[in-house]
Amino acid sequence: MTADLRLNTTMLTGATVFQTRKVRLEWTRQDRIRIIDLESPQERVLADFAPQEVAKASYVGGVYGSQHQSSLHLRTVSGQKFRVMIDEAVVSPQPWESIEQYNARVAREGMPPAQWWTDRFAAFGATTSHIGARRLWLWGLGGAAALIVVIVVVVLLVEGLP
């Protein structure tokens, strides 16, 4: 990488979507992943680790096409877990950039797609998975079909008893 990738986004800190924290997710040129708390006055570093320290990286897409439910899940070998809302991220300006330079860089480089993250972690040896919205829909439809089959079987069994 020629420059640090810095994205401003949201990290889930609890079980609900209401327990969040504004953070900056960084992948540095030195191949370090940093999560920085943007809500603290001094931008406190919440996590700083190498990609080799990630045991599992998974992307789960949002349903109904909602990017706000899509997240990148990271689990380090030391047991730390992070859930970052990657699809709602915006490219963070570099400290030295003017507005024009920032706009030109974003137009030129754009945002890395969600697949970039899982592919990149896989290149460093992490176990990865990428579950898009289509797969979630198929699982839901399959579950609903299985439930209907079970109900029909139970009804037939109950009606067949004397």
Residue pairs with C-beta under 8 A, 6 or more apart in sequence:
1 27
1 28
1 29
2 29
3 29
3 94
4 26
4 27
4 28
4 29
4 94
5 26
5 27
5 112
6 24
6 25
6 26
6 91
6 92
6 94
7 24
7 25
7 26
7 86
7 89
7 90
7 91
7 92
7 111
8 22
8 23
8 24
8 38
8 89
8 90
8 91
8 92
9 22
9 23
9 24
9 25
9 84
9 85
9 86
9 88
9 89
9 90
10 20
10 21
10 22
10 23
10 84
10 85
10 88
11 20
11 21
11 23
11 25
11 35
11 46
11 82
11 83
11 84
11 85
12 19
12 20
12 71
12 83
12 84
12 85
13 19
13 20
13 21
17 69
20 85
21 37
21 38
21 39
22 37
22 38
22 39
23 35
23 36
23 37
23 38
23 46
23 84
24 34
24 35
24 36
24 38
24 43
24 92
25 33
25 34
25 35
25 84
25 86
25 89
26 32
26 33
26 34
26 35
26 36
27 33
27 51
27 120
28 34
31 50
31 51
31 124
32 48
32 49
32 50
33 47
33 48
33 49
33 50
33 51
33 54
33 74
34 45
34 47
34 48
35 45
35 46
35 47
35 48
35 82
35 84
36 43
36 44
36 45
36 46
37 43
37 44
37 45
37 46
47 80
47 82
49 76
49 80
50 124
51 120
51 121
51 124
51 126
52 124
52 125
53 76
53 77
53 78
54 74
54 75
54 76
54 77
54 121
54 124
54 126
55 75
55 76
55 77
55 126
55 127
56 73
56 74
56 75
56 126
56 127
56 128
56 129
57 72
57 73
57 74
57 75
57 117
57 118
57 121
57 122
57 126
57 127
57 128
58 72
58 73
58 118
58 128
58 129
58 130
58 131
59 70
59 71
59 72
59 73
59 86
59 114
59 115
59 117
59 118
59 129
59 130
59 131
59 132
60 70
60 71
60 73
60 131
60 136
61 69
61 70
61 87
61 114
61 131
61 132
61 133
61 134
61 135
61 136
62 68
62 69
62 70
62 87
62 133
63 69
63 133
63 136
63 137
63 140
64 133
65 133
67 87
67 88
68 85
68 87
68 88
70 85
70 86
70 87
70 88
70 114
70 133
71 83
71 84
71 85
71 86
71 87
72 83
72 84
72 86
72 114
72 117
72 118
73 81
73 82
73 83
74 80
74 81
74 82
74 83
74 84
74 121
75 81
75 82
86 114
86 117
87 114
89 111
90 111
91 102
91 105
91 106
91 109
91 111
93 102
94 102
94 105
97 105
114 130
115 130
118 128
118 129
118 130
119 128
121 128
122 128
